[in-house]
Amino acid sequence: MPNFRTKRPHRKSRRGCETCKKRKVKCDETRPSCDKCRLRGQKCVYYGQHPCEQTSVSSSALVIGPSPNERSLSWKPIRIAASPLATTSPHLAGVSNSDLAQHYLTHTTATFVVTSTRDEQSDFWRTVVPALAYTSSPVQHGMLALAALSSHFHTTSSANSSSIFLAAAITHGNLVLKESGQQLQALRSSVTDSVLTCARIICVLGFAFFRLRRQDGATIVDPESWIWLQMLRGVEIVQASISAVYRNFDALIARDMRPELPPVRTTCGGRSEKTTICSHPLFCRIQKTHQHVFITLRTGLQGGVSSFSKEQAADLFCAVDILQEVTEHICSGDADSIFRAVCTWPCQIPQDFVHMLIEGNAFALAVYAHWLVLVILVEESWWMNDMGRVGIRQIIEMSVNSSDEPNEVSTLLCWPRSMLDSNSSELSHLSDS
């Protein structure tokens, strides 16, 4: 069995950035900041161009097209078949903007606390979003979309009330995509707070609308089921690009915006300052088993990717490396926000690995199932809910029904399957959250 390298082989890059050339690694030539510099937190400078001169961010970074190879200059509109009111005005019968704003301030903001290990991590939702909503139309629509969606998922009084909130969510959701996209195409320093805040809101909306699609019967074999992934990656690129160019945005946004692995904080005495550990009952089990799991996963993949090209194998093992780093970060107790930490993996995996997921590659989906175990840790959040459990079940079912090396793939799914098979009453599905 060939011993595939876990990193992509180096090839020359004629137009790469100066930093990658000095490090003698291949640059992907993404501007204004290549992926390698962005992930390492380094300044990315191209020959003959100063970083301050890179003053525009193309909205082509928002890859929300119908196929993984197609780039769109605007966010893809939200279409949910269950809502007949999706094209009506923002002032819908039965729910006003002021009612939604009040609901956001009194109820929705509190729902973001469940994914944070520190109270101050919800300051962004309690402080920044309402403040910017007064002066920024796209942020206002984003805030109202969040309020409407949380109301829709929590409404138990009547189906009519729930459909009204859903219609409002789709209307405001489409408006925040449209207006924030327009700001992005004509980016100025005066709107960076608005664009970055909308990016954070759109992350949550992407997951929430994927929950609606699951309720309508969508599975991972449907291309639209991966829109959240392309949206999340596009949002992260926008955040990184703006951060590389502009420095004068709100401190709370700078602290809380990007889903990344922050360095371990230390106190004055030099000792690591741990945060409150995740309270989900599955967390301790992940802590105890994850190291052995990744050894088993790599061994299993080595035996199953003999038909892969070296580049495909490198991307596969790169995705595993990143996932292990994210898992260890969460298990260490250093994550300020479990949701942001979980979102790190889909933002950093290679683009070719994303294509493998969308195309339904069994080995890529097996790695994805391991990430979905971490997603279960944030299932109390209304925008994520059953994404982890449903996704794992679908992948297991696909492996059982597949005639292409089902035993090898099934073995790789032992850990995700064991998380679903737990008989602990504490791990019951939170479908009503």
C-alpha positions in Angstrom: 0.0 0.0 0.0 1.5 3.3 -1.0 2.5 5.7 1.8 0.8 8.9 0.8 2.1 12.2 2.1 -0.2 14.1 4.3 0.8 17.4 2.7 0.3 18.5 -0.9 3.6 18.2 -2.9 5.3 21.5 -3.6 5.1 22.9 -7.1 6.4 26.2 -8.3 4.2 29.3 -8.3 5.3 32.0 -10.7 3.0 34.7 -9.3 2.9 33.7 -5.6 3.3 36.1 -2.7 6.6 37.0 -1.3 6.0 35.2 2.0 5.3 31.9 0.4 8.4 32.3 -1.8 10.6 32.9 1.2 9.1 29.8 2.9 9.5 27.8 -0.4 5.9 26.6 -0.4 3.4 26.7 -3.2 1.1 29.8 -3.0 -2.5 29.5 -4.2 -2.2 33.2 -5.4 -5.4 34.3 -3.7 -5.6 38.0 -3.3 -5.4 40.1 -1.2 -4.2 37.3 1.1 -3.4 33.7 0.1 -4.7 30.8 2.2 -1.3 29.9 3.6 -0.7 33.4 5.0 -4.2 33.8 6.1 -4.2 30.5 8.1 -0.7 31.3 9.6 -1.8 34.9 10.5 1.0 36.4 8.4 1.0 39.5 6.2 0.6 38.5 2.6 2.5 40.8 0.2 2.7 40.4 -3.6 5.6 41.7 -5.6 5.2 45.4 -6.3 2.2 45.8 -4.1 2.0 47.1 -0.6 -0.7 45.6 1.7 -2.3 48.9 2.2 -2.8 49.3 -1.5 -5.1 46.2 -1.6 -8.3 48.1 -0.9 -11.0 46.1 -2.5 -12.6 42.7 -1.9 -14.3 41.0 -4.7 -17.6 39.4 -3.9 -16.6 36.5 -6.1 -15.2 35.2 -2.8 -18.8 34.3 -1.9 -19.0 31.0 -3.7 -22.7 30.3 -3.6 -23.2 29.2 -7.2 -25.3 26.1 -8.1 -22.1 24.1 -8.7 -18.8 23.9 -6.9 -16.9 25.3 -9.9 -19.2 28.3 -10.5 -18.7 31.6 -8.8 -21.5 34.1 -8.3 -21.3 37.9 -7.8 -24.2 37.9 -5.4 -25.5 35.8 -2.6 -27.9 33.0 -3.7 -31.5 34.0 -2.8 -33.2 31.9 -0.2 -35.8 29.6 -1.6 -37.9 27.4 0.8 -40.9 25.7 -0.9 -42.9 25.7 2.4 -43.3 29.5 2.4 -45.9 31.0 0.0 -45.2 34.5 1.3 -41.5 34.5 0.4 -41.7 37.4 -2.0 -43.9 39.8 0.0 -42.7 43.0 1.6 -40.9 43.1 5.0 -44.1 44.5 6.7 -46.0 41.2 6.7 -49.5 40.8 8.1 -49.4 39.6 11.7 -45.7 40.5 12.4 -44.1 43.9 12.3 -40.5 44.9 12.3 -40.8 46.4 15.8 -42.2 43.2 17.1 -39.3 41.2 15.6 -36.8 43.7 17.0 -38.3 43.4 20.5 -38.2 39.6 20.2 -34.6 39.8 19.2 -33.6 41.9 22.2 -35.6 40.0 24.8 -35.3 36.4 23.5 -33.0 35.7 20.5 -29.9 37.2 22.0 -30.1 34.8 25.0 -30.1 31.8 22.6 -26.5 32.6 21.5 -25.2 32.0 25.1 -25.6 28.3 24.8 -22.7 27.9 22.4 -20.3 30.1 24.4 -18.1 29.1 27.3 -17.8 32.7 28.5 -20.6 35.2 29.0 -18.9 38.0 27.2 -18.8 35.9 24.0 -22.5 36.9 23.5 -21.7 40.6 23.7 -21.5 40.7 19.9 -25.2 39.7 19.6 -26.4 41.7 22.6 -24.4 44.9 21.8 -22.9 45.2 18.3 -25.9 43.9 16.2 -28.6 46.1 17.8 -26.4 49.1 17.7 -25.5 48.8 14.0 -29.1 47.9 13.1 -30.0 51.6 13.8 -27.7 52.9 11.0 -27.2 49.8 8.8 -30.1 48.5 6.7 -28.5 45.1 5.9 -27.6 44.6 9.6 -31.2 45.5 10.5 -32.6 42.9 8.1 -30.1 40.3 9.4 -31.2 41.0 13.0 -34.9 40.7 12.0 -34.3 37.5 10.0 -32.6 35.9 13.1 -35.6 37.0 15.3 -38.1 35.6 12.8 -36.3 32.3 12.4 -35.9 31.7 16.1 -39.6 32.6 16.5 -40.5 30.1 13.8 -38.5 27.2 15.4 -39.9 28.0 18.9 -43.5 28.7 18.0 -45.9 26.0 19.2 -49.2 28.0 19.2 -50.3 27.5 15.6 -49.0 26.5 12.2 -50.2 29.8 10.8 -48.1 31.8 13.3 -45.1 29.7 12.4 -45.5 30.2 8.7 -45.8 34.0 9.2 -42.5 34.0 11.0 -40.9 31.9 8.3 -42.1 34.2 5.6 -40.6 37.2 7.4 -37.4 35.3 7.9 -37.1 34.5 4.2 -37.9 38.1 3.2 -35.4 39.7 5.6 -32.9 37.0 4.8 -33.0 37.7 1.1 -32.6 41.5 1.8 -29.6 41.1 4.1 -27.9 38.9 1.3 -28.7 41.5 -1.3 -27.8 44.6 0.6 -24.6 43.3 2.2 -23.5 42.0 -1.2 -24.0 45.5 -2.6 -21.9 46.9 0.2 -19.2 44.3 -0.4 -19.0 45.2 -4.1 -18.5 48.9 -3.3 -16.5 48.4 -0.1 -15.5 51.4 1.9 -13.9 51.7 5.3 -17.2 53.3 6.6 -19.1 50.1 6.0 -16.6 47.5 7.2 -18.4 47.0 10.6 -21.7 46.4 8.7 -20.2 44.0 6.2 -18.4 42.0 8.9 -21.5 41.9 11.1 -23.6 40.7 8.2 -21.0 38.0 7.5 -21.4 36.7 11.1 -25.2 36.8 10.8 -25.2 35.0 7.4 -23.2 32.2 9.0 -26.1 31.5 11.4 -28.7 32.0 8.7 -26.9 29.5 6.4 -27.2 26.8 9.1 -30.8 27.7 10.0 -32.1 27.5 6.5 -30.3 24.2 6.1 -32.3 23.0 9.1 -35.4 24.0 7.1 -34.2 22.0 4.1 -33.7 19.0 6.3 -37.2 19.3 7.5 -38.4 19.3 3.9 -36.5 16.0 3.3 -33.2 17.2 1.8 -30.3 14.9 2.2 -26.5 15.2 1.7 -26.8 13.9 -1.8 -28.7 17.1 -2.8 -26.4 19.8 -4.0 -28.4 22.5 -2.2 -27.7 20.8 1.1 -24.1 22.1 0.8 -25.0 25.7 0.3 -24.3 26.4 4.0 -20.7 25.1 3.5 -20.0 27.3 0.5 -21.6 30.2 2.3 -19.6 29.7 5.4 -16.3 29.5 3.5 -17.1 32.6 1.5 -18.0 34.5 4.6 -14.6 33.5 6.2 -12.7 34.7 3.2 -14.5 38.0 3.3 -13.7 38.4 7.0 -10.0 37.6 6.5 -9.7 39.8 3.4 -11.3 42.8 5.1 -9.2 42.2 8.2 -6.0 42.3 6.1 -6.9 45.6 4.6 -8.8 47.6 7.2 -7.9 47.9 10.9 -10.5 50.4 12.1 -13.5 48.2 12.9 -15.2 47.6 16.2 -13.1 45.8 18.9 -15.9 43.4 19.7 -16.1 42.4 16.0 -12.3 42.0 15.9 -12.4 39.7 18.9 -15.4 37.6 18.0 -15.8 37.5 14.2 -13.5 34.8 12.8 -13.9 31.1 13.4 -10.3 30.3 14.1 -8.0 28.5 16.6 -6.8 31.3 18.9 -3.5 30.9 20.7 -3.7 29.7 24.3 -4.2 32.6 26.6 -1.9 32.9 29.6 -2.1 34.8 32.9 0.5 37.1 34.2 2.1 34.1 35.9 2.5 32.3 32.6 0.0 29.6 33.4 -2.7 28.6 30.9 -6.0 30.2 31.6 -8.7 27.6 30.9 -12.3 28.5 30.1 -15.4 26.7 31.2 -15.6 23.3 29.6 -18.5 22.4 27.3 -21.4 21.1 29.3 -22.8 18.7 26.7 -22.8 15.2 28.1 -21.1 13.9 25.0 -18.1 16.1 25.6 -16.4 13.9 28.1 -16.7 10.9 25.8 -15.1 12.8 22.9 -12.3 13.9 25.3 -11.5 10.4 26.3 -11.6 8.8 22.8 -10.6 11.3 20.2 -6.8 10.6 20.2 -7.2 6.9 19.4 -10.0 7.7 17.0 -7.7 9.8 14.7 -5.0 7.1 14.7 -7.7 4.6 13.6 -9.1 7.0 11.0 -5.7 7.6 9.4 -4.9 3.9 9.3 -8.3 3.1 7.7 -7.9 5.8 5.1 -4.4 4.6 4.2 -5.9 1.3 3.3 -8.8 2.7 1.3 -7.4 5.5 -0.9 -5.2 3.4 -3.2 -7.3 4.5 -6.2 -6.9 8.2 -5.3 -4.4 10.5 -6.9 -1.6 11.9 -4.7 -3.3 15.3 -4.7 -6.7 13.8 -3.6 -5.0 11.7 -0.9 -3.1 14.8 0.4 -6.3 16.8 0.6 -8.1 14.0 2.4 -5.3 13.7 5.0 -5.1 17.5 5.3 -8.8 17.6 6.2 -8.1 15.0 8.9 -5.1 17.0 10.3 -7.2 20.1 10.6 -10.1 18.2 12.2 -7.8 16.7 14.8 -6.4 20.2 15.6 -10.0 21.6 16.0 -11.0 18.6 18.1 -8.0 18.9 20.4 -8.7 22.6 20.7 -12.2 22.0 21.8 -11.3 19.2 24.1 -8.6 21.3 25.8 -11.3 23.6 27.2 -9.7 26.7 25.6 -12.5 27.5 23.1 -14.4 30.7 24.0 -17.2 29.7 21.6 -17.8 26.0 20.8 -19.8 27.1 17.7 -17.0 29.2 16.3 -14.5 26.5 17.1 -16.6 23.9 15.3 -16.9 26.2 12.3 -13.1 26.3 11.9 -12.9 23.0 10.1 -15.3 23.7 7.2 -13.5 27.1 6.7 -10.0 25.6 6.4 -10.4 22.3 4.5 -9.0 22.3 1.0 -11.3 23.4 -1.8 -10.8 20.1 -3.6 -11.9 18.2 -0.5 -15.1 20.3 -0.6 -15.7 19.1 -4.1 -15.2 15.5 -2.9 -17.9 16.1 -0.3 -20.4 17.5 -2.7 -19.7 14.7 -5.2 -20.5 12.2 -2.4 -17.0 10.6 -2.1 -17.5 7.9 0.6 -14.1 8.4 2.3 -14.5 12.2 2.4 -18.0 11.8 3.9 -16.5 9.4 6.5 -14.2 12.3 7.6 -17.1 14.7 7.5 -19.1 12.3 9.8 -16.3 12.7 12.4 -16.8 16.5 12.2 -20.5 16.0 12.7 -19.7 14.5 16.1 -18.5 17.9 17.1 -21.6 19.5 15.6 -23.6 17.5 18.1 -22.0 19.5 20.9 -23.9 22.6 19.7 -27.2 20.9 19.0 -28.9 23.0 21.6 -28.6 26.0 19.3 -31.8 26.4 17.3 -29.9 27.1 14.0 -27.9 23.9 14.2 -30.2 21.5 16.1 -30.1 18.0 14.6 -27.6 18.6 11.9 -24.9 16.4 13.5 -27.2 13.4 14.2 -29.1 13.5 11.0 -26.0 13.9 8.9 -24.3 10.9 10.6 -27.4 8.7 10.1 -27.5 9.6 6.4 -23.8 8.8 5.9 -24.2 5.5 7.7 -27.2 4.6 5.6 -25.3 5.5 2.4 -22.4 3.3 3.4 -24.8 0.3 4.1 -26.5 0.7 0.7 -23.4 1.3 -1.3 -21.7 -1.6 -3.2 -18.4 0.2 -3.4 -16.1 -1.1 -0.6 -18.9 -0.9 2.0 -16.8 -2.7 4.7 -13.9 -0.3 4.6 -16.1 2.8 4.8 -18.3 1.2 7.5 -15.3 0.6 9.6 -14.3 4.2 9.4 -17.8 5.2 10.7 -17.5 3.2 14.0 -16.8 6.3 16.1 -19.7 8.5 14.7 -22.0 5.4 15.0 -21.1 4.8 18.6 -22.0 8.4 19.4 -25.5 7.8 18.0 -25.8 4.4 19.7 -25.3 5.7 23.2 -28.1 4.6 25.5 -27.6 7.6 27.8 -30.9 9.5 28.3 -28.8 12.6 28.5 -28.0 12.3 24.8 -31.6 12.2 23.6 -32.3 14.1 20.4 -33.2 17.8 21.2 -35.8 18.1 18.4 -37.9 20.6 20.3 -35.0 23.0 21.2 
